[in-house]
Structures are given as structure tokens and as C-alpha cells.
Amino acid sequence: MSKIVILLLLTAILIALFAGLYFLMKEPASSKRTLRSLMVRVGFTFVLITLLLVAAYMGWIAPHAVGK
């Protein structure tokens, strides 16, 4: 379940990032849509990092030993 939520958050982050790029290119300079889109992206990123830390602490996800 946590992996699905992580993938959904990553998808939302990418959508917000590309929406911000679109608004930056197409909207006039006085538009607040670019700023709002990038603020949403930062919010999703904060939620994702918090979720990853909580999930690792609770044992829902575990890093694997690459190279060991």
C-alpha cells in the first residue's frame, strides 16, 4: 500500500512540475499560476519525504543492501 502512495505522490510531483513549466512558458509574467503550481510541487515533495521517513521508521519499507 505504501508503495502505491509513493508512486502516486511521485506522479503528482511530476504533473505539478510540468504544469509549472507550461504556465511559465504560456502565461503572462503577472500570472500567479506558476508560483502556485511550484508551491504545490514543494508541498507534495515535503509530504513524500515525510512519508518515506515514517514508513522506514515503522518498518513498512526497508532499504535493501545494494553492493553487500
C-alpha positions as MATLAB code, in Angstrom:
seq = 'MSKIVILLLLTAILIALFAGLYFLMKEPASSKRTLRSLMVRVGFTFVLITLLLVAAYMGWIAPHAVGK';
ca = [
       0.000    0.000    0.000;
       2.769    2.451    0.865;
       4.463    1.812   -2.480;
       1.284    2.806   -4.318;
       1.046    6.031   -2.311;
       4.711    6.778   -3.056;
       4.152    6.250   -6.786;
       1.047    8.450   -6.726;
       2.963   11.231   -4.963;
       5.824   10.990   -7.452;
       3.318   11.228  -10.294;
       1.661   14.254   -8.690;
       5.075   15.911   -8.250;
       5.888   15.402  -11.930;
       2.493   16.701  -13.033;
       2.887   19.822  -10.889;
       6.414   20.333  -12.219;
       5.329   20.172  -15.845;
       2.264   22.317  -15.132;
       4.592   24.954  -13.673;
       6.756   24.760  -16.807;
       3.692   25.128  -19.018;
       2.402   28.135  -17.058;
       5.884   29.685  -17.129;
       6.012   29.439  -20.907;
       2.401   30.336  -21.794;
       1.084   32.679  -19.098;
       1.908   36.381  -18.812;
       4.540   37.443  -16.291;
       1.909   38.779  -13.867;
       0.241   35.355  -13.541;
       0.404   33.596  -10.174;
      -0.320   30.139  -11.614;
       3.367   29.265  -11.993;
       4.101   30.117   -8.383;
       1.046   28.211   -7.169;
       1.991   25.143   -9.214;
       5.534   25.122   -7.864;
       4.260   25.606   -4.301;
       2.053   22.541   -4.777;
       5.098   20.610   -6.001;
       7.095   21.608   -2.934;
       4.180   20.566   -0.721;
       3.938   17.164   -2.392;
       7.702   16.727   -2.048;
       7.525   17.525    1.673;
       4.701   15.002    2.121;
       6.652   12.367    0.167;
       9.837   12.806    2.220;
       7.843   12.713    5.453;
       6.023    9.573    4.314;
       9.306    7.878    3.396;
      10.833    8.699    6.774;
       7.770    7.481    8.686;
       7.490    4.328    6.572;
      11.157    3.489    7.120;
      10.861    4.141   10.855;
       7.723    1.996   11.170;
       9.248   -0.806    9.104;
       6.749   -0.591    6.242;
       9.603   -0.192    3.785;
      13.218   -1.196    4.178;
      16.258   -0.246    2.161;
      17.964   -3.192    0.561;
      21.664   -3.837    0.803;
      22.999   -2.946   -2.627;
      26.639   -3.900   -3.011;
      26.879   -6.018    0.143;
];
